[in-house]
């Protein structure tokens, strides 16, 4: 079975298991997760499995944007980061991860991405989007 068939099968199973996705986003809870080493470890494992192919293992960007700098294409609050991960940006090739990942996995990946800010990737992609001060 090819990778596309595996992906489509996994998306169908996830859609059946999680038809509505997660509930409302709790920014305070996400920020707390971003400060919790255990949550970040789990989020990092999910990031490595699903996100690193486009954003690089260190978040420096490849096909997808650099996640370590202060520039954001789609907002820059933790709620907006969560929305992009959960709902995707199909026009840019970003999948709707809430169809594949459990709500708590989306939350952990959001916290992990948030924690990448200010880190130094090996080969950072040029900044894209609007500068966000945080």
C-alpha positions as CSV (number, residue, x, y, z in Angstrom):
1,X,0.0,0.0,0.0
2,X,1.4,3.4,-0.9
3,X,1.9,6.4,1.4
4,X,-1.0,8.3,-0.1
5,X,-3.4,5.3,0.4
6,X,-2.1,5.0,4.0
7,X,-2.6,8.7,4.6
8,X,-6.2,8.6,3.2
9,X,-7.0,5.6,5.2
10,X,-5.7,7.2,8.4
11,X,-7.6,10.4,7.6
12,X,-10.9,8.4,7.1
13,X,-10.4,6.5,10.4
14,X,-9.6,9.8,12.3
15,X,-12.6,11.6,10.7
16,X,-14.9,8.8,12.0
17,X,-13.3,8.9,15.4
18,X,-13.3,12.7,15.7
19,X,-16.1,14.1,13.6
20,X,-16.2,17.5,15.2
21,X,-12.6,18.0,16.2
22,X,-11.8,19.5,19.6
23,X,-13.7,22.0,21.7
24,X,-12.9,25.6,22.2
25,X,-9.3,26.6,22.5
26,X,-8.1,27.5,26.0
27,X,-5.1,29.8,25.5
28,X,-4.0,29.6,29.2
29,X,-4.0,25.8,29.1
30,X,-2.0,25.8,25.8
31,X,0.6,28.2,27.4
32,X,0.8,26.0,30.4
33,X,1.5,23.0,28.2
34,X,4.2,25.0,26.4
35,X,6.0,25.3,29.8
36,X,5.6,21.6,30.7
37,X,8.5,19.4,29.7
38,X,6.4,16.2,29.5
39,X,3.8,17.8,27.3
40,X,6.5,19.3,25.1
41,X,8.2,15.9,24.8
42,X,5.0,14.3,23.6
43,X,4.3,17.3,21.3
44,X,7.8,17.0,19.9
45,X,7.3,13.3,19.1
46,X,4.1,14.1,17.2
47,X,5.8,17.0,15.4
48,X,8.7,14.8,14.4
49,X,6.3,12.2,13.0
50,X,3.9,14.5,11.1
51,X,5.4,18.0,10.8
52,X,9.1,17.8,10.3
53,X,8.8,16.7,6.7
54,X,7.7,20.2,5.8
55,X,8.9,22.4,8.7
56,X,12.3,20.5,9.4
57,X,13.0,18.6,12.6
58,X,14.2,21.8,14.3
59,X,11.3,23.9,13.1
60,X,13.5,25.9,10.8
61,X,11.3,25.4,7.8
62,X,11.6,23.7,4.4
63,X,8.5,23.5,2.3
64,X,6.6,25.0,5.2
65,X,7.6,28.2,7.0
66,X,10.2,28.7,9.7
67,X,8.5,28.2,13.1
68,X,11.4,29.6,15.2
69,X,11.4,33.3,14.2
70,X,9.1,36.2,15.0
71,X,7.2,36.1,11.7
72,X,3.8,34.5,11.2
73,X,1.8,34.1,7.9
74,X,-1.4,33.3,9.7
75,X,-1.5,35.3,12.9
76,X,0.8,34.7,15.8
77,X,-1.2,34.1,18.9
78,X,-1.2,30.6,20.4
79,X,-4.9,30.4,19.5
80,X,-4.1,31.2,15.9
81,X,-1.3,28.6,15.8
82,X,-3.7,26.0,17.1
83,X,-6.3,27.0,14.5
84,X,-3.7,26.6,11.7
85,X,-2.6,23.2,13.0
86,X,-6.2,22.0,13.6
87,X,-7.9,23.4,10.5
88,X,-4.9,23.6,8.1
89,X,-4.4,26.0,5.2
90,X,-5.1,23.8,2.2
91,X,-4.2,26.6,-0.3
92,X,-0.7,26.4,1.2
93,X,-0.5,22.7,1.5
94,X,-1.0,22.6,5.2
95,X,-3.3,19.6,6.1
96,X,-6.2,19.7,8.5
97,X,-4.5,17.8,11.3
98,X,-7.6,17.6,13.5
99,X,-8.9,15.0,11.1
100,X,-5.9,12.7,11.9
101,X,-4.8,13.7,15.4
102,X,-6.7,13.6,18.6
103,X,-7.6,17.0,20.1
104,X,-5.0,16.5,22.9
105,X,-2.3,15.8,20.2
106,X,-3.2,19.0,18.3
107,X,-2.9,20.8,21.7
108,X,0.5,19.3,22.4
109,X,1.8,20.0,18.9
110,X,0.6,23.6,19.3
111,X,2.5,23.9,22.6
112,X,5.6,22.4,21.0
113,X,5.5,24.8,18.0
114,X,5.0,27.7,20.5
115,X,8.1,26.6,22.4
116,X,10.2,26.7,19.2
117,X,10.2,30.5,19.2
118,X,13.7,31.9,19.6
119,X,15.5,28.7,19.1
120,X,18.3,28.4,16.5
121,X,17.6,26.0,13.7
122,X,20.5,24.6,11.7
123,X,19.4,26.0,8.3
124,X,16.6,28.5,8.9
125,X,14.3,29.4,6.1
126,X,14.0,33.1,5.3
127,X,11.3,34.9,7.4
128,X,7.8,35.0,5.9
129,X,4.7,36.9,7.0
130,X,4.1,39.6,9.6
131,X,6.3,40.3,12.6
132,X,4.7,39.3,15.8
133,X,6.0,40.6,19.1
134,X,5.5,38.3,22.1
